[in-house]
Amino acid sequence: MNSLEQAEDLKAFERRLTEYIACLQPATGRWRTILIVVSVCTATGAWNWLIDPETQKVSFFTSLWNHPFFTISCITLIGLFFAGIHKRVVAPSISPMSNRSGRIHVL
């Protein structure tokens, strides 16, 4: 395979990769929105949980039981990460530009 054929193959690969990344954009926006909303809910619930004076007086599980908003949002956030939301959010940040070695790099 000569260098002209290799250059054409690389250009075709980059075009296909760009098309694939463009198809991921709408779904990624939804996943980012979900991640932001659940993260804000978890942070808000954590703040309310920490400033509650009863939290220091009762056991850990009782304090979680007394703050269901925080408990549910925290479990949801953990579940989303186990389901792979971090991969769905980061996937389209792959750059179709290649460096000198011909490898694809992540932004």
BALODO-187729 format. One line per field, with one value per atom (N, C-alpha, C, O): residue number from 0; residue in one letter; chain; atom name; x, y, z. Coordinates in steps of 0.2 Angstrom, whole numbers, always signed. Example, Ala and Ser with C-alpha at 12.3 -4.5 7.8 and 13.67 -1.06 7.14 Angstrom:
2
nr <- 0  0  0  0  1  1  1  1
rest <- A  A  A  A  S  S  S  S
kette <- A  A  A  A  A  A  A  A
atom <- N  CA  C  O  N  CA  C  O
xx <- +66  +62  +66  +71  +64  +68  +64  +67
yy <- -28  -22  -16  -17  -11  -5  +0  +6
zz <- +39  +39  +39  +42  +35  +36  +39  +40
***
This chain:
107
nr <- 0  0  0  0  1  1  1  1  2  2  2  2  3  3  3  3  4  4  4  4  5  5  5  5  6  6  6  6  7  7  7  7  8  8  8  8  9  9  9  9  10  10  10  10  11  11  11  11  12  12  12  12  13  13  13  13  14  14  14  14  15  15  15  15  16  16  16  16  17  17  17  17  18  18  18  18  19  19  19  19  20  20  20  20  21  21  21  21  22  22  22  22  23  23  23  23  24  24  24  24  25  25  25  25  26  26  26  26  27  27  27  27  28  28  28  28  29  29  29  29  30  30  30  30  31  31  31  31  32  32  32  32  33  33  33  33  34  34  34  34  35  35  35  35  36  36  36  36  37  37  37  37  38  38  38  38  39  39  39  39  40  40  40  40  41  41  41  41  42  42  42  42  43  43  43  43  44  44  44  44  45  45  45  45  46  46  46  46  47  47  47  47  48  48  48  48  49  49  49  49  50  50  50  50  51  51  51  51  52  52  52  52  53  53  53  53  54  54  54  54  55  55  55  55  56  56  56  56  57  57  57  57  58  58  58  58  59  59  59  59  60  60  60  60  61  61  61  61  62  62  62  62  63  63  63  63  64  64  64  64  65  65  65  65  66  66  66  66  67  67  67  67  68  68  68  68  69  69  69  69  70  70  70  70  71  71  71  71  72  72  72  72  73  73  73  73  74  74  74  74  75  75  75  75  76  76  76  76  77  77  77  77  78  78  78  78  79  79  79  79  80  80  80  80  81  81  81  81  82  82  82  82  83  83  83  83  84  84  84  84  85  85  85  85  86  86  86  86  87  87  87  87  88  88  88  88  89  89  89  89  90  90  90  90  91  91  91  91  92  92  92  92  93  93  93  93  94  94  94  94  95  95  95  95  96  96  96  96  97  97  97  97  98  98  98  98  99  99  99  99  100  100  100  100  101  101  101  101  102  102  102  102  103  103  103  103  104  104  104  104  105  105  105  105  106  106  106  106
rest <- M  M  M  M  N  N  N  N  S  S  S  S  L  L  L  L  E  E  E  E  Q  Q  Q  Q  A  A  A  A  E  E  E  E  D  D  D  D  L  L  L  L  K  K  K  K  A  A  A  A  F  F  F  F  E  E  E  E  R  R  R  R  R  R  R  R  L  L  L  L  T  T  T  T  E  E  E  E  Y  Y  Y  Y  I  I  I  I  A  A  A  A  C  C  C  C  L  L  L  L  Q  Q  Q  Q  P  P  P  P  A  A  A  A  T  T  T  T  G  G  G  G  R  R  R  R  W  W  W  W  R  R  R  R  T  T  T  T  I  I  I  I  L  L  L  L  I  I  I  I  V  V  V  V  V  V  V  V  S  S  S  S  V  V  V  V  C  C  C  C  T  T  T  T  A  A  A  A  T  T  T  T  G  G  G  G  A  A  A  A  W  W  W  W  N  N  N  N  W  W  W  W  L  L  L  L  I  I  I  I  D  D  D  D  P  P  P  P  E  E  E  E  T  T  T  T  Q  Q  Q  Q  K  K  K  K  V  V  V  V  S  S  S  S  F  F  F  F  F  F  F  F  T  T  T  T  S  S  S  S  L  L  L  L  W  W  W  W  N  N  N  N  H  H  H  H  P  P  P  P  F  F  F  F  F  F  F  F  T  T  T  T  I  I  I  I  S  S  S  S  C  C  C  C  I  I  I  I  T  T  T  T  L  L  L  L  I  I  I  I  G  G  G  G  L  L  L  L  F  F  F  F  F  F  F  F  A  A  A  A  G  G  G  G  I  I  I  I  H  H  H  H  K  K  K  K  R  R  R  R  V  V  V  V  V  V  V  V  A  A  A  A  P  P  P  P  S  S  S  S  I  I  I  I  S  S  S  S  P  P  P  P  M  M  M  M  S  S  S  S  N  N  N  N  R  R  R  R  S  S  S  S  G  G  G  G  R  R  R  R  I  I  I  I  H  H  H  H  V  V  V  V  L  L  L  L
kette <- A  A  A  A  A  A  A  A  A  A  A  A  A  A  A  A  A  A  A  A  A  A  A  A  A  A  A  A  A  A  A  A  A  A  A  A  A  A  A  A  A  A  A  A  A  A  A  A  A  A  A  A  A  A  A  A  A  A  A  A  A  A  A  A  A  A  A  A  A  A  A  A  A  A  A  A  A  A  A  A  A  A  A  A  A  A  A  A  A  A  A  A  A  A  A  A  A  A  A  A  A  A  A  A  A  A  A  A  A  A  A  A  A  A  A  A  A  A  A  A  A  A  A  A  A  A  A  A  A  A  A  A  A  A  A  A  A  A  A  A  A  A  A  A  A  A  A  A  A  A  A  A  A  A  A  A  A  A  A  A  A  A  A  A  A  A  A  A  A  A  A  A  A  A  A  A  A  A  A  A  A  A  A  A  A  A  A  A  A  A  A  A  A  A  A  A  A  A  A  A  A  A  A  A  A  A  A  A  A  A  A  A  A  A  A  A  A  A  A  A  A  A  A  A  A  A  A  A  A  A  A  A  A  A  A  A  A  A  A  A  A  A  A  A  A  A  A  A  A  A  A  A  A  A  A  A  A  A  A  A  A  A  A  A  A  A  A  A  A  A  A  A  A  A  A  A  A  A  A  A  A  A  A  A  A  A  A  A  A  A  A  A  A  A  A  A  A  A  A  A  A  A  A  A  A  A  A  A  A  A  A  A  A  A  A  A  A  A  A  A  A  A  A  A  A  A  A  A  A  A  A  A  A  A  A  A  A  A  A  A  A  A  A  A  A  A  A  A  A  A  A  A  A  A  A  A  A  A  A  A  A  A  A  A  A  A  A  A  A  A  A  A  A  A  A  A  A  A  A  A  A  A  A  A  A  A  A  A  A  A  A  A  A  A  A  A  A  A  A  A  A  A  A  A  A  A  A  A  A  A  A  A  A  A  A  A  A  A  A  A  A  A  A  A  A  A  A  A
atom <- N  CA  C  O  N  CA  C  O  N  CA  C  O  N  CA  C  O  N  CA  C  O  N  CA  C  O  N  CA  C  O  N  CA  C  O  N  CA  C  O  N  CA  C  O  N  CA  C  O  N  CA  C  O  N  CA  C  O  N  CA  C  O  N  CA  C  O  N  CA  C  O  N  CA  C  O  N  CA  C  O  N  CA  C  O  N  CA  C  O  N  CA  C  O  N  CA  C  O  N  CA  C  O  N  CA  C  O  N  CA  C  O  N  CA  C  O  N  CA  C  O  N  CA  C  O  N  CA  C  O  N  CA  C  O  N  CA  C  O  N  CA  C  O  N  CA  C  O  N  CA  C  O  N  CA  C  O  N  CA  C  O  N  CA  C  O  N  CA  C  O  N  CA  C  O  N  CA  C  O  N  CA  C  O  N  CA  C  O  N  CA  C  O  N  CA  C  O  N  CA  C  O  N  CA  C  O  N  CA  C  O  N  CA  C  O  N  CA  C  O  N  CA  C  O  N  CA  C  O  N  CA  C  O  N  CA  C  O  N  CA  C  O  N  CA  C  O  N  CA  C  O  N  CA  C  O  N  CA  C  O  N  CA  C  O  N  CA  C  O  N  CA  C  O  N  CA  C  O  N  CA  C  O  N  CA  C  O  N  CA  C  O  N  CA  C  O  N  CA  C  O  N  CA  C  O  N  CA  C  O  N  CA  C  O  N  CA  C  O  N  CA  C  O  N  CA  C  O  N  CA  C  O  N  CA  C  O  N  CA  C  O  N  CA  C  O  N  CA  C  O  N  CA  C  O  N  CA  C  O  N  CA  C  O  N  CA  C  O  N  CA  C  O  N  CA  C  O  N  CA  C  O  N  CA  C  O  N  CA  C  O  N  CA  C  O  N  CA  C  O  N  CA  C  O  N  CA  C  O  N  CA  C  O  N  CA  C  O  N  CA  C  O  N  CA  C  O  N  CA  C  O  N  CA  C  O  N  CA  C  O  N  CA  C  O  N  CA  C  O  N  CA  C  O  N  CA  C  O  N  CA  C  O  N  CA  C  O  N  CA  C  O  N  CA  C  O  N  CA  C  O
xx <- +4  +0  +5  +9  +3  +8  +5  +0  +9  +7  +1  -3  -1  -7  -13  -18  -13  -18  -19  -25  -14  -14  -17  -21  -16  -18  -26  -30  -28  -35  -39  -44  -36  -39  -40  -45  -35  -35  -40  -44  -41  -46  -53  -58  -54  -60  -62  -68  -57  -58  -60  -65  -57  -58  -65  -69  -67  -74  -79  -84  -78  -83  -83  -88  -77  -77  -81  -84  -80  -84  -91  -95  -93  -100  -103  -108  -99  -101  -102  -107  -97  -97  -103  -106  -105  -110  -117  -121  -117  -123  -124  -130  -119  -119  -121  -123  -120  -121  -128  -128  -134  -140  -141  -143  -139  -139  -135  -136  -129  -124  -127  -126  -130  -133  -138  -138  -142  -147  -144  -146  -138  -135  -131  -131  -129  -125  -131  -129  -136  -142  -144  -145  -145  -147  -141  -143  -135  -129  -129  -128  -130  -130  -136  -135  -142  -148  -147  -148  -145  -144  -138  -138  -133  -127  -129  -128  -133  -136  -140  -140  -145  -149  -145  -147  -140  -136  -132  -132  -130  -126  -131  -129  -137  -142  -144  -144  -145  -147  -142  -143  -136  -130  -129  -128  -130  -130  -135  -134  -141  -147  -145  -147  -142  -141  -135  -136  -130  -125  -127  -124  -131  -133  -138  -140  -141  -146  -143  -139  -145  -143  -144  -140  -149  -151  -146  -146  -143  -138  -133  -131  -131  -125  -128  -124  -134  -137  -139  -140  -141  -143  -138  -133  -140  -135  -135  -139  -130  -129  -135  -138  -138  -143  -150  -154  -151  -156  -156  -161  -150  -150  -151  -154  -149  -151  -158  -161  -161  -169  -172  -178  -170  -173  -172  -175  -168  -166  -167  -162  -173  -174  -172  -170  -173  -171  -163  -161  -159  -152  -151  -147  -154  -153  -154  -150  -160  -162  -158  -156  -156  -152  -145  -142  -142  -136  -136  -131  -141  -141  -142  -139  -146  -147  -140  -139  -136  -130  -125  -122  -125  -121  -123  -119  -129  -132  -130  -129  -131  -129  -122  -120  -117  -110  -109  -105  -113  -112  -115  -112  -120  -123  -118  -120  -113  -109  -110  -108  -113  -115  -108  -108  -103  -97  -94  -91  -95  -93  -98  -95  -104  -109  -108  -109  -105  -104  -98  -97  -93  -86  -85  -81  -89  -88  -87  -83  -91  -91  -85  -84  -81  -75  -69  -64  -70  -64  -63  -68  -57  -56  -54  -50  -57  -56  -49  -47  -46  -39  -34  -34  -29  -24  -18  -16  -14  -7  -2  -4  +4  +9  +10  +12  +8  +9  +3  +3  -2  -8  -13  -18  -12  -16  -22  -21  -28  -33  -32  -30  -33  -32  -38  -43  -39  -45  -44  -38  -49  -48  -48  -48
yy <- -6  +0  +6  +7  +10  +16  +22  +21  +27  +33  +36  +39  +37  +40  +36  +39  +29  +25  +25  +26  +26  +26  +33  +33  +38  +45  +45  +48  +42  +41  +37  +39  +32  +27  +31  +31  +35  +39  +44  +45  +48  +53  +50  +52  +44  +40  +38  +39  +36  +34  +40  +40  +46  +52  +54  +57  +54  +56  +52  +54  +45  +40  +42  +41  +43  +44  +51  +51  +56  +62  +61  +64  +57  +56  +52  +53  +47  +43  +48  +47  +52  +57  +61  +63  +64  +68  +65  +68  +58  +55  +54  +53  +54  +53  +59  +59  +65  +72  +72  +74  +71  +72  +67  +70  +61  +57  +59  +59  +61  +64  +70  +70  +74  +80  +78  +81  +73  +71  +67  +69  +63  +60  +65  +65  +71  +76  +80  +81  +81  +84  +80  +82  +73  +69  +69  +69  +68  +68  +75  +75  +80  +87  +87  +89  +86  +86  +81  +84  +75  +71  +73  +72  +76  +78  +84  +85  +89  +94  +92  +95  +87  +85  +81  +82  +78  +74  +80  +79  +85  +90  +94  +95  +95  +99  +94  +97  +88  +84  +83  +82  +82  +81  +88  +87  +93  +100  +100  +101  +98  +98  +92  +93  +87  +81  +83  +82  +87  +89  +94  +95  +99  +105  +103  +107  +97  +95  +93  +89  +96  +95  +88  +85  +85  +78  +73  +67  +74  +70  +68  +62  +72  +70  +66  +63  +67  +63  +56  +52  +54  +48  +44  +46  +37  +33  +35  +39  +32  +34  +32  +36  +26  +23  +27  +28  +29  +33  +40  +42  +43  +49  +49  +53  +43  +42  +41  +44  +38  +36  +43  +44  +48  +54  +59  +64  +57  +62  +58  +56  +56  +52  +55  +51  +61  +65  +64  +62  +65  +63  +56  +54  +52  +44  +42  +38  +44  +42  +45  +41  +51  +54  +51  +51  +50  +47  +40  +38  +36  +29  +30  +26  +35  +36  +37  +35  +42  +44  +38  +37  +34  +28  +23  +20  +22  +18  +20  +16  +27  +29  +28  +26  +29  +27  +20  +18  +16  +8  +7  +2  +10  +9  +12  +10  +16  +18  +25  +27  +29  +36  +40  +44  +39  +42  +41  +45  +35  +33  +37  +39  +37  +40  +48  +51  +51  +58  +60  +65  +55  +57  +55  +57  +50  +47  +52  +51  +57  +61  +66  +70  +66  +71  +68  +71  +62  +60  +64  +66  +66  +71  +67  +62  +68  +65  +66  +63  +72  +73  +68  +66  +67  +62  +66  +71  +63  +66  +63  +59  +65  +63  +55  +52  +52  +45  +41  +35  +45  +42  +39  +36  +41  +38  +44  +50  +41  +46  +48  +44  +54  +56  +59  +62  +59  +61  +68  +69  +72  +79  +80  +85
zz <- +0  +0  +0  +4  -5  -5  -1  +2  +0  +5  +2  +7  -4  -6  -4  -2  -5  -3  +5  +7  +8  +16  +18  +22  +14  +16  +14  +18  +9  +7  +12  +14  +15  +20  +26  +30  +28  +34  +34  +39  +28  +27  +27  +30  +24  +25  +32  +34  +35  +42  +47  +51  +46  +49  +48  +52  +41  +39  +43  +46  +43  +46  +54  +57  +57  +64  +66  +71  +61  +62  +62  +66  +57  +56  +62  +65  +65  +71  +77  +81  +78  +84  +83  +88  +77  +76  +78  +80  +76  +78  +86  +88  +89  +97  +100  +106  +97  +100  +104  +110  +101  +104  +110  +116  +110  +116  +121  +127  +119  +124  +128  +134  +125  +128  +133  +138  +132  +136  +142  +148  +141  +147  +151  +157  +148  +152  +156  +162  +153  +157  +163  +169  +162  +167  +173  +179  +171  +176  +180  +186  +176  +180  +185  +190  +183  +187  +193  +199  +192  +198  +202  +208  +199  +203  +208  +214  +205  +209  +214  +220  +213  +218  +223  +229  +222  +227  +231  +237  +228  +232  +236  +242  +234  +238  +244  +249  +242  +248  +253  +259  +250  +255  +259  +265  +257  +261  +266  +272  +264  +269  +274  +280  +272  +277  +282  +288  +279  +284  +289  +294  +287  +291  +296  +300  +295  +300  +307  +307  +312  +319  +321  +325  +319  +320  +318  +320  +312  +309  +314  +314  +318  +323  +329  +332  +330  +336  +335  +339  +329  +327  +323  +321  +322  +319  +311  +309  +308  +301  +297  +292  +298  +294  +295  +291  +302  +303  +300  +298  +300  +297  +289  +286  +286  +279  +278  +273  +283  +283  +283  +281  +287  +289  +283  +282  +278  +272  +266  +263  +264  +258  +252  +247  +251  +245  +244  +238  +249  +248  +246  +242  +250  +249  +242  +239  +240  +233  +228  +223  +228  +223  +223  +218  +229  +230  +227  +223  +228  +225  +218  +214  +215  +208  +205  +199  +208  +205  +205  +200  +210  +210  +205  +201  +204  +199  +192  +187  +191  +184  +182  +177  +187  +186  +185  +180  +188  +187  +180  +177  +178  +171  +166  +160  +167  +162  +160  +154  +164  +161  +160  +155  +163  +162  +155  +152  +152  +146  +140  +135  +142  +137  +137  +132  +142  +142  +139  +136  +140  +137  +130  +126  +127  +121  +115  +111  +114  +109  +109  +104  +114  +115  +112  +112  +108  +104  +98  +94  +97  +91  +85  +86  +80  +74  +71  +66  +73  +71  +74  +79  +70  +72  +73  +69  +77  +78  +73  +69  +73  +69  +68  +63  +74  +74  +71  +70  +69  +66  +71  +70  +78  +83  +84  +83  +86  +88  +95  +99  +97  +104  +107  +103  +113  +117  +119  +122  +118  +121  +128  +131
***
